[in-house]
Amino acid sequence: MTQVKYAKKTAKRLKKFVRHQSDRFDRVGKSWRKPRGIDGRVRRRFRDNISMPNIGYGTKRKDRFKVRKTGKYTFVVRNMGDLECLVNQNDIYDVYLQGQLSSRKRAEIIEKAEAYGLKVCNKDAKQNTEENAEEAD
């Protein structure tokens, strides 16, 4: 059985939706808020105004949780057992290590993941141990 290579994620809109009049006033933040005024041009969808987010801008269901650069899904690994689930899935998934993992367990999981041919997204995190600090001095 051959595994299907997934295409990269395609997004319908790459620009962020910015809040109405956030470019005019410093007190109005950039993060989107729905306009609710009774005379609002943006809320009433007048021509030549900023567009509001709606369901039509949604990503395709097949692409929804993919990383745009790699075109793969991320899988959070908390222990060695989680890594065993991804034995032949290296063309579909990338590994993301849980933040609470210790540096020793993290190194073991990274070594095992490379043996399976999996890419670890955050393999450089928590790698500045005391041993590495002594070597730098």
Contacts in CASP RR format, 6 or more apart in sequence:
PFRMAT RR
TARGET T0000
AUTHOR 0000-0000-0000
METHOD contacts of the structure
MODEL  1
MTQVKYAKKTAKRLKKFVRHQSDRFDRVGKSWRKPRGIDGRVRRRFRDNI
SMPNIGYGTKRKDRFKVRKTGKYTFVVRNMGDLECLVNQNDIYDVYLQGQ
LSSRKRAEIIEKAEAYGLKVCNKDAKQNTEENAEEAD
3 88 0 8 1.000
3 91 0 8 1.000
3 92 0 8 1.000
5 91 0 8 1.000
6 66 0 8 1.000
6 71 0 8 1.000
6 72 0 8 1.000
6 91 0 8 1.000
6 92 0 8 1.000
7 71 0 8 1.000
8 66 0 8 1.000
8 68 0 8 1.000
8 69 0 8 1.000
8 70 0 8 1.000
8 71 0 8 1.000
9 59 0 8 1.000
9 63 0 8 1.000
9 66 0 8 1.000
9 67 0 8 1.000
9 68 0 8 1.000
9 71 0 8 1.000
10 60 0 8 1.000
10 63 0 8 1.000
11 59 0 8 1.000
11 68 0 8 1.000
12 56 0 8 1.000
12 57 0 8 1.000
12 58 0 8 1.000
12 59 0 8 1.000
13 57 0 8 1.000
16 30 0 8 1.000
16 32 0 8 1.000
17 32 0 8 1.000
17 50 0 8 1.000
17 51 0 8 1.000
17 52 0 8 1.000
17 53 0 8 1.000
18 30 0 8 1.000
18 32 0 8 1.000
18 50 0 8 1.000
19 28 0 8 1.000
19 29 0 8 1.000
19 30 0 8 1.000
19 31 0 8 1.000
19 32 0 8 1.000
19 33 0 8 1.000
20 33 0 8 1.000
20 35 0 8 1.000
20 42 0 8 1.000
20 49 0 8 1.000
20 50 0 8 1.000
21 28 0 8 1.000
22 28 0 8 1.000
22 29 0 8 1.000
22 30 0 8 1.000
32 53 0 8 1.000
34 43 0 8 1.000
34 52 0 8 1.000
35 42 0 8 1.000
35 43 0 8 1.000
35 52 0 8 1.000
36 43 0 8 1.000
37 43 0 8 1.000
41 49 0 8 1.000
42 49 0 8 1.000
42 50 0 8 1.000
42 52 0 8 1.000
43 52 0 8 1.000
45 52 0 8 1.000
65 73 0 8 1.000
65 74 0 8 1.000
66 72 0 8 1.000
66 73 0 8 1.000
67 73 0 8 1.000
67 74 0 8 1.000
67 94 0 8 1.000
70 94 0 8 1.000
70 119 0 8 1.000
72 91 0 8 1.000
72 92 0 8 1.000
72 93 0 8 1.000
72 94 0 8 1.000
73 92 0 8 1.000
73 93 0 8 1.000
73 94 0 8 1.000
74 93 0 8 1.000
74 94 0 8 1.000
74 95 0 8 1.000
74 96 0 8 1.000
74 121 0 8 1.000
75 82 0 8 1.000
75 85 0 8 1.000
75 86 0 8 1.000
75 93 0 8 1.000
75 94 0 8 1.000
75 95 0 8 1.000
75 96 0 8 1.000
76 82 0 8 1.000
76 96 0 8 1.000
76 97 0 8 1.000
76 98 0 8 1.000
77 83 0 8 1.000
77 86 0 8 1.000
77 95 0 8 1.000
77 96 0 8 1.000
77 97 0 8 1.000
77 98 0 8 1.000
77 109 0 8 1.000
77 113 0 8 1.000
78 98 0 8 1.000
78 101 0 8 1.000
79 105 0 8 1.000
79 109 0 8 1.000
80 108 0 8 1.000
80 109 0 8 1.000
80 112 0 8 1.000
83 95 0 8 1.000
83 109 0 8 1.000
83 112 0 8 1.000
83 113 0 8 1.000
83 116 0 8 1.000
83 118 0 8 1.000
86 93 0 8 1.000
86 95 0 8 1.000
86 116 0 8 1.000
86 118 0 8 1.000
87 116 0 8 1.000
89 118 0 8 1.000
90 116 0 8 1.000
90 117 0 8 1.000
90 118 0 8 1.000
90 119 0 8 1.000
93 118 0 8 1.000
94 118 0 8 1.000
94 119 0 8 1.000
94 120 0 8 1.000
94 121 0 8 1.000
95 109 0 8 1.000
95 113 0 8 1.000
95 118 0 8 1.000
95 119 0 8 1.000
95 120 0 8 1.000
95 121 0 8 1.000
96 120 0 8 1.000
96 121 0 8 1.000
96 122 0 8 1.000
97 106 0 8 1.000
97 109 0 8 1.000
97 110 0 8 1.000
97 120 0 8 1.000
97 121 0 8 1.000
97 122 0 8 1.000
97 123 0 8 1.000
97 125 0 8 1.000
99 125 0 8 1.000
99 126 0 8 1.000
101 109 0 8 1.000
101 126 0 8 1.000
102 126 0 8 1.000
103 126 0 8 1.000
103 127 0 8 1.000
103 129 0 8 1.000
106 123 0 8 1.000
106 125 0 8 1.000
106 126 0 8 1.000
106 127 0 8 1.000
107 127 0 8 1.000
109 120 0 8 1.000
110 120 0 8 1.000
110 123 0 8 1.000
113 119 0 8 1.000
113 120 0 8 1.000
114 120 0 8 1.000
END
